[in-house]
Amino acid sequence: MEHFILPSSVSASQELSSQIEEAIQSFCIISDIPVTYFNPNQEIEWECNKSNKFCNYFDIYKDPLSPCARNLASSAKLSAQLGEPYVFLCKAGLVKIAVSLIINGQVLGCFMAGPIIMGDLKESSISNIFSLNHIHFDAFPKAILFLRNIKVYKPKEVSHLATLFWSCILAAISPNEDYASINSQYKEQRKIGLSLQKYKKENKSMPYPYDLENQLLERVKEGDSKASLELLSDLLGRISLIEAGDLSSIKTKVLSICTILSRLVTERTSLSQEQAEAYYYDMNVLNKAVSYQELSILTSNLVDSIVQAIAASSYSGNSQIIRMAILDVNENYKNKISLKTVASHLHTNPSYLSMLFKQEMGITFTDYLNQIRINKSCELLSNTNLNLIDVSLQAGFDDQSYFSKVFKKLKGVTPKNYRKGVVKK
């Protein structure tokens, strides 16, 4: 931990570094629990009490693309969104506690305490851990001995550990209003839930918003993350009203939506069996949410990952630059974006991006952008009564003449005639 330094943008960083280091070391010594600090890129910056960390037996733990890493990243994100400790089961079936480091509104990383054994360590649990993580037979005796020597905590004690761990970090970076603000929003959402129940009892039943659900599916298919999450938020709000804030009923409908989306991503992408199972694992976690706020966050995270997977599926190469460029276009096609703005966002040279895009995708950047925009305009022409000017604007074209020219080139007919053909059908 001697190499832990907060970003220079944070005032009094070295003093804060020393305080956090002392607090975490004290927690580790008293609890005998290892703590790992992950930076915003989910890379391990340092570990305290590393010798007591059972995760080091698993090769999967060191793989940044593994379900294990995905589970840790999701939990770190949820902790930041809740503004409080998040206790969860890792892929090995052991308990971990996530607490995000938030300073001046900026998430700088996440502390992970664990793994922790909660309750009796049964033989079946040990067998499950080994089978999930493919531990070599020769390592069994040493691993079992290691597990037997780990202190076992009761469920209530784990809750106290989470509070203690959080308090250590809060005390080290005090004064800080970020946690209080986020947590206040979380509690406010719970109050809203109670108000929704009261509203439902005093008003007539509401129809299910199939229109919103269909719009969400379309945005997900397009790989439009921003629009998908906005529609999801509206849809969850409507479902909450319909179900009068009853969490169990809300979960049933949300899980149905997530099942449709997971099937969609399976059909549209080349997911491995492990990746497909990861989505159902996330839905299982979602089903265990204890509040509307947690359910909303978990659902948003799952939907966002599905959107990203679908958006990335349009490109099967190995260039991270092109993958990010495609995601940028899919999400921001409505805005005034260009090769130059995307290159700037990706911190690369426009000429290089242009050459690489044509090489990897087989078409120019502009042609790809136009394809996305024209596909969107076709949807608007088919499903709305917007005039051609509004259609062109919502599809990302600020010049109707250029829009009509590109449309005719790609579809073989004018926008007006395309709409007439749809109406006739």
C-alpha positions as semicolon CSV with decimal commas, in nm:
position;residue;x (nm);y (nm);z (nm)
1;M;0,000;0,000;0,000
2;E;0,300;0,227;0,015
3;H;0,246;0,313;-0,354
4;F;-0,114;0,432;-0,309
5;I;-0,150;0,797;-0,422
6;L;-0,472;0,984;-0,486
7;P;-0,503;1,179;-0,815
8;S;-0,343;1,525;-0,810
9;S;-0,686;1,681;-0,877
10;V;-0,782;1,594;-0,520
11;S;-0,664;1,850;-0,266
12;A;-0,435;1,739;0,018
13;S;-0,393;1,407;-0,164
14;Q;-0,086;1,281;0,024
15;E;-0,244;1,353;0,360
16;L;-0,558;1,168;0,253
17;S;-0,345;0,882;0,122
18;S;-0,179;0,842;0,461
19;Q;-0,512;0,853;0,645
20;I;-0,673;0,594;0,418
21;E;-0,370;0,367;0,438
22;E;-0,370;0,379;0,818
23;A;-0,745;0,320;0,838
24;I;-0,741;0,021;0,601
25;Q;-0,438;-0,133;0,769
26;S;-0,612;-0,104;1,107
27;F;-0,924;-0,272;0,967
28;C;-0,718;-0,557;0,818
29;I;-0,520;-0,616;1,140
30;I;-0,831;-0,624;1,362
31;S;-1,053;-0,828;1,127
32;D;-0,783;-1,044;0,962
33;I;-0,966;-0,975;0,635
34;P;-0,772;-0,882;0,317
35;V;-0,858;-0,557;0,136
36;T;-0,795;-0,482;-0,231
37;Y;-0,811;-0,141;-0,397
38;F;-0,927;-0,125;-0,761
39;N;-0,878;0,187;-0,971
40;P;-1,159;0,315;-1,203
41;N;-1,036;0,076;-1,475
42;Q;-1,089;-0,217;-1,236
43;E;-0,714;-0,278;-1,212
44;I;-0,564;-0,378;-0,877
45;E;-0,360;-0,088;-0,736
46;W;-0,261;-0,258;-0,413
47;E;-0,360;-0,524;-0,165
48;C;-0,346;-0,527;0,214
49;N;-0,321;-0,857;0,405
50;K;-0,262;-1,030;0,072
51;S;-0,142;-1,352;0,235
52;N;-0,496;-1,414;0,364
53;K;-0,658;-1,367;0,023
54;F;-0,804;-1,698;-0,098
55;C;-0,879;-1,547;-0,443
56;N;-0,511;-1,585;-0,532
57;Y;-0,574;-1,959;-0,579
58;F;-0,800;-1,883;-0,876
59;D;-0,658;-1,813;-1,221
60;I;-0,998;-1,667;-1,315
61;Y;-0,945;-1,387;-1,061
62;K;-0,644;-1,259;-1,258
63;D;-0,831;-1,252;-1,590
64;P;-0,974;-0,900;-1,652
65;L;-1,236;-1,042;-1,893
66;S;-1,360;-1,321;-1,667
67;P;-1,706;-1,342;-1,505
68;C;-1,523;-1,295;-1,174
69;A;-1,386;-0,958;-1,285
70;R;-1,727;-0,864;-1,428
71;N;-1,891;-0,948;-1,096
72;L;-1,641;-0,731;-0,906
73;A;-1,681;-0,440;-1,150
74;S;-2,062;-0,457;-1,128
75;S;-2,051;-0,461;-0,748
76;A;-1,808;-0,167;-0,738
77;K;-2,041;0,032;-0,965
78;L;-2,343;-0,053;-0,752
79;S;-2,163;0,055;-0,436
80;A;-2,087;0,393;-0,596
81;Q;-2,448;0,434;-0,708
82;L;-2,590;0,345;-0,366
83;G;-2,342;0,555;-0,168
84;E;-2,303;0,284;0,095
85;P;-2,132;-0,056;0,144
86;Y;-2,251;-0,333;-0,084
87;V;-2,225;-0,689;0,051
88;F;-2,232;-0,956;-0,218
89;L;-2,135;-1,313;-0,307
90;C;-1,843;-1,342;-0,546
91;K;-1,833;-1,607;-0,820
92;A;-1,653;-1,843;-0,580
93;G;-1,949;-1,826;-0,343
94;L;-1,763;-1,626;-0,078
95;V;-1,871;-1,293;0,072
96;K;-1,712;-0,960;-0,023
97;I;-1,780;-0,600;0,080
98;A;-1,747;-0,317;-0,175
99;V;-1,703;0,048;-0,072
100;S;-1,636;0,309;-0,342
101;L;-1,388;0,591;-0,292
102;I;-1,577;0,909;-0,382
103;I;-1,415;1,251;-0,345
104;N;-1,551;1,581;-0,477
105;G;-1,816;1,393;-0,674
106;Q;-1,556;1,181;-0,853
107;V;-1,540;0,802;-0,820
108;L;-1,168;0,729;-0,782
109;G;-1,188;0,354;-0,729
110;C;-1,328;0,089;-0,501
111;F;-1,213;-0,095;-0,188
112;M;-1,302;-0,464;-0,171
113;A;-1,286;-0,641;0,166
114;G;-1,276;-1,019;0,148
115;P;-1,324;-1,292;0,067
116;I;-1,509;-1,371;0,390
117;I;-1,660;-1,702;0,499
118;M;-2,009;-1,652;0,639
119;G;-2,170;-1,933;0,839
120;D;-2,045;-2,291;0,854
121;L;-1,807;-2,402;0,580
122;K;-1,967;-2,721;0,449
123;E;-1,798;-2,985;0,235
124;S;-2,049;-2,917;-0,040
125;S;-1,950;-2,549;-0,039
126;I;-1,581;-2,637;-0,072
127;S;-1,659;-2,874;-0,359
128;N;-1,861;-2,604;-0,532
129;I;-1,579;-2,350;-0,498
130;F;-1,329;-2,591;-0,651
131;S;-1,549;-2,696;-0,941
132;L;-1,641;-2,338;-1,030
133;N;-1,280;-2,222;-1,037
134;H;-1,108;-2,530;-1,180
135;I;-0,850;-2,565;-0,901
136;H;-0,593;-2,830;-0,988
137;F;-0,619;-3,154;-0,788
138;D;-0,265;-3,110;-0,652
139;A;-0,368;-2,782;-0,488
140;F;-0,666;-2,932;-0,302
141;P;-0,493;-3,009;0,034
142;K;-0,328;-2,668;0,059
143;A;-0,646;-2,484;-0,046
144;I;-0,864;-2,679;0,197
145;L;-0,621;-2,614;0,482
146;F;-0,623;-2,246;0,389
147;L;-1,006;-2,236;0,396
148;R;-1,019;-2,418;0,729
149;N;-0,793;-2,156;0,887
150;I;-0,999;-1,857;0,770
151;K;-1,207;-1,702;1,044
152;V;-1,579;-1,769;1,001
153;Y;-1,827;-1,486;1,059
154;K;-2,196;-1,498;1,137
155;P;-2,435;-1,309;0,902
156;K;-2,494;-1,038;1,162
157;E;-2,118;-1,001;1,214
158;V;-2,070;-0,950;0,840
159;S;-2,319;-0,663;0,856
160;H;-2,117;-0,508;1,139
161;L;-1,796;-0,558;0,939
162;A;-1,948;-0,370;0,644
163;T;-2,039;-0,079;0,872
164;L;-1,692;-0,078;1,026
165;F;-1,520;-0,097;0,687
166;W;-1,729;0,192;0,553
167;S;-1,670;0,399;0,865
168;C;-1,293;0,354;0,831
169;I;-1,299;0,500;0,481
170;L;-1,545;0,778;0,566
171;A;-1,335;0,884;0,864
172;A;-1,020;0,888;0,651
173;I;-1,162;1,126;0,389
174;S;-1,385;1,338;0,618
175;P;-1,529;1,592;0,567
176;N;-1,710;1,460;0,257
177;E;-2,067;1,534;0,149
178;D;-2,077;1,300;-0,154
179;Y;-2,175;0,984;0,033
180;A;-2,442;1,168;0,231
181;S;-2,588;1,317;-0,089
182;I;-2,606;0,986;-0,276
183;N;-2,744;0,802;0,024
184;S;-3,002;1,076;0,072
185;Q;-3,119;1,018;-0,285
186;Y;-3,143;0,645;-0,213
187;K;-3,361;0,703;0,096
188;E;-3,571;0,954;-0,095
189;Q;-3,641;0,688;-0,356
190;R;-3,768;0,457;-0,084
191;K;-4,010;0,730;0,027
192;I;-4,128;0,762;-0,332
193;G;-4,204;0,390;-0,328
194;L;-4,438;0,436;-0,032
195;S;-4,606;0,728;-0,205
196;L;-4,659;0,512;-0,514
197;Q;-4,841;0,250;-0,309
198;K;-5,071;0,517;-0,171
199;Y;-5,129;0,658;-0,521
200;K;-5,220;0,317;-0,659
201;K;-5,476;0,256;-0,386
202;E;-5,648;0,589;-0,453
203;N;-5,655;0,564;-0,833
204;K;-5,784;0,331;-1,102
205;S;-5,568;0,065;-1,263
206;M;-5,326;0,167;-1,536
207;P;-5,254;-0,026;-1,859
208;Y;-4,911;-0,182;-1,907
209;P;-4,686;0,050;-2,118
210;Y;-4,618;-0,183;-2,411
211;D;-4,527;0,119;-2,623
212;L;-4,238;0,205;-2,390
213;E;-4,125;-0,157;-2,380
214;N;-4,122;-0,178;-2,761
215;Q;-3,929;0,148;-2,787
216;L;-3,676;0,012;-2,539
217;L;-3,629;-0,304;-2,747
218;E;-3,571;-0,096;-3,060
219;R;-3,311;0,125;-2,892
220;V;-3,133;-0,180;-2,753
221;K;-3,125;-0,336;-3,101
222;E;-2,966;-0,016;-3,232
223;G;-2,699;-0,024;-2,961
224;D;-2,812;0,319;-2,834
225;S;-2,709;0,308;-2,469
226;K;-2,820;0,658;-2,368
227;A;-3,170;0,633;-2,518
228;S;-3,211;0,277;-2,384
229;L;-3,136;0,379;-2,027
230;E;-3,367;0,682;-2,049
231;L;-3,653;0,464;-2,176
232;L;-3,577;0,201;-1,913
233;S;-3,604;0,463;-1,640
234;D;-3,946;0,572;-1,771
235;L;-4,060;0,212;-1,807
236;L;-3,956;0,119;-1,453
237;G;-4,138;0,425;-1,319
238;R;-4,458;0,327;-1,500
239;I;-4,432;-0,034;-1,382
240;S;-4,381;0,088;-1,028
241;L;-4,699;0,294;-1,053
242;I;-4,896;0,003;-1,196
243;E;-4,778;-0,229;-0,920
244;A;-4,822;0,034;-0,647
245;G;-4,456;0,004;-0,554
246;D;-4,486;-0,367;-0,468
247;L;-4,128;-0,486;-0,516
248;S;-4,213;-0,850;-0,579
249;S;-4,459;-0,763;-0,860
250;I;-4,218;-0,510;-1,010
251;K;-3,942;-0,774;-1,013
252;T;-4,165;-1,017;-1,203
253;K;-4,219;-0,770;-1,488
254;V;-3,858;-0,650;-1,488
255;L;-3,727;-1,008;-1,506
256;S;-3,959;-1,071;-1,801
257;I;-3,811;-0,770;-1,983
258;C;-3,455;-0,878;-1,900
259;T;-3,527;-1,230;-2,027
260;I;-3,641;-1,086;-2,362
261;L;-3,329;-0,868;-2,380
262;S;-3,093;-1,153;-2,288
263;R;-3,252;-1,367;-2,561
264;L;-3,211;-1,073;-2,799
265;V;-2,840;-1,036;-2,727
266;T;-2,793;-1,413;-2,765
267;E;-2,957;-1,405;-3,109
268;R;-2,768;-1,099;-3,230
269;T;-2,419;-1,170;-3,098
270;S;-2,176;-1,461;-3,081
271;L;-2,178;-1,503;-2,705
272;S;-1,984;-1,783;-2,543
273;Q;-2,173;-2,017;-2,313
274;E;-1,998;-1,851;-2,019
275;Q;-2,105;-1,503;-2,130
276;A;-2,465;-1,614;-2,181
277;E;-2,473;-1,769;-1,835
278;A;-2,335;-1,445;-1,692
279;Y;-2,651;-1,259;-1,797
280;Y;-2,870;-1,512;-1,617
281;Y;-2,643;-1,488;-1,315
282;D;-2,700;-1,110;-1,317
283;M;-3,075;-1,167;-1,336
284;N;-3,051;-1,394;-1,035
285;V;-2,874;-1,115;-0,846
286;L;-3,140;-0,872;-0,967
287;N;-3,411;-1,100;-0,829
288;K;-3,253;-1,069;-0,484
289;A;-3,272;-0,687;-0,477
290;V;-3,414;-0,562;-0,150
291;S;-3,527;-0,217;-0,265
292;Y;-3,661;-0,042;-0,573
293;Q;-3,343;0,166;-0,594
294;E;-3,121;-0,141;-0,597
295;L;-3,347;-0,313;-0,850
296;S;-3,336;-0,005;-1,073
297;I;-2,957;0,018;-1,060
298;L;-2,902;-0,353;-1,123
299;T;-3,148;-0,349;-1,415
300;S;-2,982;-0,041;-1,567
301;N;-2,639;-0,205;-1,539
302;L;-2,766;-0,526;-1,702
303;V;-2,942;-0,344;-1,986
304;D;-2,636;-0,125;-2,046
305;S;-2,411;-0,432;-2,074
306;I;-2,654;-0,591;-2,322
307;V;-2,666;-0,272;-2,531
308;Q;-2,286;-0,254;-2,534
309;A;-2,263;-0,617;-2,644
310;I;-2,509;-0,565;-2,929
311;A;-2,341;-0,243;-3,040
312;A;-2,000;-0,409;-3,037
313;S;-2,131;-0,709;-3,235
314;S;-2,140;-0,499;-3,551
315;Y;-1,762;-0,520;-3,539
316;S;-1,582;-0,850;-3,479
317;G;-1,222;-0,728;-3,512
318;N;-0,964;-0,671;-3,242
319;S;-0,924;-0,293;-3,262
320;Q;-1,041;-0,128;-2,941
321;I;-1,037;0,211;-3,117
322;I;-1,285;0,096;-3,381
323;R;-1,503;-0,074;-3,122
324;M;-1,522;0,250;-2,920
325;A;-1,582;0,455;-3,237
326;I;-1,880;0,235;-3,327
327;L;-2,025;0,265;-2,978
328;D;-1,982;0,644;-2,998
329;V;-2,164;0,662;-3,332
330;N;-2,446;0,430;-3,223
331;E;-2,509;0,638;-2,912
332;N;-2,462;0,989;-3,052
333;Y;-2,577;0,968;-3,415
334;K;-2,850;1,227;-3,342
335;N;-2,589;1,485;-3,246
336;K;-2,346;1,679;-3,458
337;I;-2,069;1,420;-3,467
338;S;-1,801;1,372;-3,728
339;L;-1,482;1,180;-3,784
340;K;-1,294;1,467;-3,621
341;T;-1,509;1,482;-3,305
342;V;-1,502;1,104;-3,258
343;A;-1,124;1,098;-3,309
344;S;-1,089;1,374;-3,050
345;H;-1,305;1,180;-2,806
346;L;-1,085;0,872;-2,857
347;H;-0,764;1,078;-2,836
348;T;-0,643;0,968;-3,177
349;N;-0,556;1,125;-3,513
350;P;-0,856;1,174;-3,753
351;S;-0,655;1,052;-4,054
352;Y;-0,545;0,741;-3,869
353;L;-0,902;0,672;-3,750
354;S;-1,034;0,717;-4,105
355;M;-0,778;0,473;-4,247
356;L;-0,831;0,219;-3,967
357;F;-1,211;0,242;-3,990
358;K;-1,213;0,169;-4,364
359;Q;-0,962;-0,112;-4,314
360;E;-1,158;-0,279;-4,032
361;M;-1,519;-0,211;-4,139
362;G;-1,491;-0,215;-4,517
363;I;-1,672;0,120;-4,545
364;T;-1,583;0,478;-4,460
365;F;-1,670;0,639;-4,130
366;T;-1,917;0,874;-4,302
367;D;-2,090;0,588;-4,484
368;Y;-2,131;0,398;-4,156
369;L;-2,271;0,707;-3,980
370;N;-2,514;0,764;-4,266
371;Q;-2,631;0,401;-4,254
372;I;-2,714;0,433;-3,884
373;R;-2,897;0,762;-3,941
374;I;-3,094;0,635;-4,242
375;N;-3,201;0,322;-4,054
376;K;-3,333;0,547;-3,778
377;S;-3,515;0,767;-4,029
378;C;-3,682;0,458;-4,180
379;E;-3,820;0,371;-3,839
380;L;-3,952;0,725;-3,791
381;L;-4,109;0,729;-4,137
382;S;-4,280;0,395;-4,068
383;N;-4,399;0,453;-3,712
384;T;-4,463;0,827;-3,676
385;N;-4,641;1,111;-3,855
386;L;-4,347;1,349;-3,825
387;N;-4,286;1,569;-4,127
388;L;-3,969;1,512;-4,330
389;I;-3,784;1,801;-4,169
390;D;-3,839;1,663;-3,819
391;V;-3,751;1,312;-3,935
392;S;-3,421;1,433;-4,077
393;L;-3,341;1,628;-3,759
394;Q;-3,421;1,339;-3,524
395;A;-3,212;1,106;-3,738
396;G;-2,913;1,340;-3,706
397;F;-2,928;1,532;-4,037
398;D;-2,939;1,912;-4,010
399;D;-2,987;1,952;-4,386
400;Q;-3,306;1,804;-4,535
401;S;-3,171;1,819;-4,888
402;Y;-2,863;1,617;-4,791
403;F;-3,087;1,377;-4,596
404;S;-3,305;1,312;-4,903
405;K;-2,997;1,263;-5,119
406;V;-2,840;1,009;-4,884
407;F;-3,175;0,834;-4,831
408;K;-3,229;0,793;-5,206
409;K;-2,875;0,661;-5,247
410;L;-2,909;0,396;-4,976
411;K;-3,277;0,298;-5,013
412;G;-3,339;0,360;-5,384
413;V;-3,645;0,578;-5,317
414;T;-3,711;0,919;-5,167
415;P;-3,818;0,946;-4,801
416;K;-4,165;1,052;-4,915
417;N;-4,210;0,753;-5,144
418;Y;-4,068;0,521;-4,879
419;R;-4,339;0,633;-4,637
420;K;-4,607;0,588;-4,905
421;G;-4,485;0,233;-4,964
422;V;-4,506;0,153;-4,595
423;V;-4,858;0,295;-4,573
424;K;-4,974;0,086;-4,873
425;K;-4,843;-0,229;-4,707
